[in-house]
Amino acid sequence: MRRVSPTQKAINNLIFRTTCRKSRKKPIPTASQITTFDYVGGLLRAKWDRMRTAR
């Protein structure tokens, strides 16, 4: 097993580090763009599916 010197570890870390740290912020979505999970709708659909198959 090869041992890596602390200097080599530091050099390897610097290779993959980007110099530009500024990142663009994501825009805040409008209320119409937000999708919500309809829990009750799924339960009602299951109920109606059961009623339909029973007939």
FIGU-319843 format. One record per residue (C-alpha): x negated, y negated, z negated; residue in three letters; residue number from 1. Coordinates in steps of 0.05 Angstrom, whole numbers, plus 5000, padded with zeros to 4 digits. Layout:
REM residues N
X,Y,Z,ala,NUM
...
This chain:
REM residues 55
5000,5000,5000,met,1
4972,4932,5021,arg,2
4972,4875,4972,arg,3
4987,4806,4999,val,4
4950,4747,4970,ser,5
4989,4689,4939,pro,6
4960,4643,4993,thr,7
4986,4689,5048,gln,8
5055,4690,5016,lys,9
5056,4614,5014,ala,10
5035,4610,5088,ile,11
5088,4660,5108,asn,12
5141,4620,5071,asn,13
5120,4556,5106,leu,14
5126,4588,5175,ile,15
5201,4599,5168,phe,16
5218,4534,5133,arg,17
5249,4481,5176,thr,18
5224,4410,5173,thr,19
5291,4377,5185,cys,20
5334,4385,5123,arg,21
5392,4341,5147,lys,22
5452,4383,5162,ser,23
5518,4359,5191,arg,24
5576,4362,5144,lys,25
5637,4400,5168,lys,26
5696,4355,5181,pro,27
5754,4362,5134,ile,28
5811,4398,5171,pro,29
5879,4366,5174,thr,30
5938,4396,5137,ala,31
5965,4427,5201,ser,32
5900,4464,5215,gln,33
5900,4501,5148,ile,34
5929,4570,5152,thr,35
5959,4599,5089,thr,36
5974,4671,5071,phe,37
6049,4684,5069,asp,38
6056,4737,5015,tyr,39
6132,4734,5008,val,40
6141,4737,5084,gly,41
6105,4804,5086,gly,42
6148,4832,5030,leu,43
6212,4809,5065,leu,44
6190,4839,5131,arg,45
6176,4906,5096,ala,46
6244,4904,5063,lys,47
6280,4890,5130,trp,48
6239,4945,5164,asp,49
6262,4995,5110,arg,50
6334,4973,5118,met,51
6330,4979,5194,arg,52
6302,5050,5192,thr,53
6354,5072,5141,ala,54
6411,5055,5189,arg,55
